[in-house]
C-alpha cells in the first residue's frame, strides 16, 4: 500500500527555504528597475488646490512625475467596487491618484518615477501641494453624529444600513423574565504582514505583453483588473505572486492603486518599474479592520436559554468602500455562533470616517461578532449565577439539528446554512483539555498564595470555503514527477505541502514526487484567490478531482499496456499494477510516456516504453479517439454554499494585583475543520491566529488623534506580541466532515484569531470580578477600571 498522506502531520516543505532566508519576494525581483515613491496626503480631509512640481524637475535621476490629470482613460477613473451589495447604498471608491480631494492621511496624490527610491523620495520632498482644509470625521461617535461629513453626498456618513431579523426580538425581550444589556467596543487594528505590498512590472514591446509581480492574495483578479484598466487582453498580462510575506486579508484588495499605477508606468515608459511599500506607508495607506461599537439586548429564561436577541453594530469602514461592506456583513450574519437565539434582530450601520480604508483582516468581522455573542453569554451566566459552560451548552444547536438555518442571508443573497458540527462534543473536549471543572480548586490555591487568576472561554462558528470556484491542474511528467498547479496564491499557509498530500493520495504516489505551484497566472489562468479560509476546501477538492481524472486515464492507458481490465488495476507507490499480481506493473512515468500522442509501446521485458512502435493497425490514429495527449487533467470545484467550521477556546490568566499586568498561563483550543489534510499545518495556522487574537486583545490598536493623524504608525509605537507574549497553545481536534464537498474539508486559516478578544475578556473579567466591555485592554486600562470599580 502507498503510505496514506492525507491526515499525516508532515513537516511543511516550504519552511527550510523560507526560514533560511531563501524566499523570493517582490522586492528581490528586478534590480535596476526604475523605482517609485508617492507624495501622500499629510491631511485627513482636504481639497487639493494646486500641485506645484517646479522645484522637483531638476533633480538628477528623475524620470517622470504623474498626478491624477496625467492618468488616461480608465486608469484615471475611480477604482472598482469589488463586492457590490444592494444594501451598500452609498459606496465610494478612491482614485488611483487623488483627483481633487483627499479623505485620509496617506492617500496617494503624486507618483514619482526615478532611477532609485532615494531620488524618488527626494523629488517627492520638493513637490508642493496646496490644500484647502476640511474638518475630518474621526471615530465612530463622530461619524454617527453625522454633523460633519466625509463625502458631501453621503448623509449621516452611512455607507450602508442593513437589518436582518427573525421573529419579533424586541417583543421577545420585553416579555422575557431576564434581560441583559451591553455596550461594547472593539478598536481598530490591522494585520501587519512582515512584507508590505510591492509591485514590479515590465512591458515587453516585442511580445506586446505585460509581466507583473505583486505581493497579492489574488493574482488572477489583479490580472483581470490590470488588463481592464490598461485596455489589454487578459491573455497579454501575466501576474505572478512570488513568495508573499503574509497577507492576512490586506492583500486581497485588488487592485490596489499601485497595482494599476506601476504596470501603467512600465507600459508608458517602456521600462521596468517597481515600488516597495515602506512600513509607514503600510500603516497609513493600506487597510485596517475591527473598529466597531456594539449595543446588545438579550432576553432569556431562568435556565439561561435565549428568547430574544437585539444587536446594533456601528462599523467604521474608513474613507472608502472598495471592498464593499463584507466585514460588517460577516459580523452580523455570523455572530450567532453555535447558538439558537430565539427571535433576533441584527442591525448594522457602516460608517465613513476620514481614516484609512477597512478591508477584511484575518477573521474578517467574526472576532467582533464572537465578542458580542460571547460577552452576552458570560453576562447571562453572571446574571443567573450559572456556570458559563452550562449556559452555552443550553443554547447550542444540536448535531441532529444540522443542517441548521438561522434565517440569515449572506452577502451573495443566499441563505447561510450550517452544514455540520458537534458543538456539545467540542465543549466536552475543551472542558477536559483545560480542566474547567478543577479550576475553582486551583483558584483557591492561587488566592491563598496571593495570586489572582481567572478562566474564560469563547465559542465560534466560521463560514469557510466560500465560492464561486477554484481549479487545479495535475500532470504526471515522464520522469514520474507529478506537477500540480492552482491559480490561488500562498502567503505562508503551507499549500505546497497540503496539496501535495491530497494529490499523493488520490493518485497513489509518494508525496515527495508531487510539486505544487501557486499564484502564477502563466501556470493556471482561472482562479479566485486565497482568503476566507477557502483554499483547502476549494483548491483541495479541485486538485483532488483533477488527480482523479489523471488516475482514470493512467488506468486506461496502463490497461492497454498490461493487457488487463482497468478495473483490475491499482496505483501503489507510483506504479500501476494488476491487483494481486504486483509483478505485473508499469510505472506511472512510463504511463506518462505512453500517454504521449507519439506512438509508444510498452516493452514487457524492460518494463519501459519503446519509441515509435508501429501501430498494430496502420490506420490507427496516433492519438486514440476522444483521448487527449499527456497524462494530465484539469478540474474545477464549485461548492453549493460555505461549509461551517467551529471551535472553542479557553484561557487561564493571572492579573497582577499591583501592576495590573495580564499574563496568559494556559491557552487551549479545540477545533473542528472536518477532514484534516495536515494536522500539523492546521495547528500552525491556529497558533498564528491565536498570536493575532492575543495581539488584538492585549496590545494592538490604531490610535488616531482628532485631526485624523495615526499616532502610532510604526513598530516602535504599534505594539505587537512577540514570541515572549504568545502563549503555548494546547490544541485538540474534532473531525466532523462537511457533507458539502467530496473530501469533507472545512477551512482553518482564520480560526485561531476569532475568539481572541472574547476569551481574554472572559478570563480577565473572571479574575477581576467586574465586566470587561472594551478590547484591547492594557495594564493601565485595567488599572483604571479597577479604580472605577472600587469607587462604585
Ligand atoms: N488545512 C488542512 N486541513 C483542513 C483545513 C486546512 O490541512 N481541514 C490546511 C490547508 O491545506 C492550508 C491551511 O491549513 O495549508 C489553511 O487552509 P484554509 O483554511 O483553506 O485557509 P487558506 O489556505 O484559504 O488561507 C487563508 C487564511 C486566511 S483567510 C488568512 S487571513 C490567513 C491564513 O489563512 N493569512 C495567513 N493564514 C495565514 N498564514 C500565514 N502564514 N500568512 C497569512 O497571511
Boltz pocket constraint, residues with backbone or C-beta under 6 A from the ligand:
constraints:
  - pocket:
      binder: B
      contacts: [[A, 193], [A, 245], [A, 246], [A, 247], [A, 248], [A, 249], [A, 361], [A, 362], [A, 363], [A, 491], [A, 492], [A, 493], [A, 494], [A, 495], [A, 498], [A, 499], [A, 529], [A, 530], [A, 531], [A, 532], [A, 533], [A, 534], [A, 535], [A, 536], [A, 537], [A, 673], [A, 674], [A, 675], [A, 676], [A, 677], [A, 678], [A, 679], [A, 681], [A, 682], [A, 685], [A, 688], [A, 745], [A, 746], [A, 747], [A, 748], [A, 749], [A, 750]]
      max_distance: 6.0
